[in-house]
Amino acid sequence: MKIEVAIKYGDSPKQRGDLLEGLAKKLLEAQNYEVKTNVRNVGMELGLALPNGKINL
């Protein structure tokens, strides 16, 4: 699968990262994954985390 994303000229790296994190979150949630955003741990930050894998429906 190949996905191309168009961004606005002049977007900052933060804006680009936020856009891609949002798209990844939506994609994973569509596959019934529980997604946590901006998870902080000692000395590092994760943009996305899947704490328990898939949600049982």
Buried (B, 14 or more C-beta within 10 A) or exposed (E): EEEEEEEEEEEEEEEEEBBBBEEBBEEBEEEEBEBEEEEEEEEEEEBBEEEEEEEEE
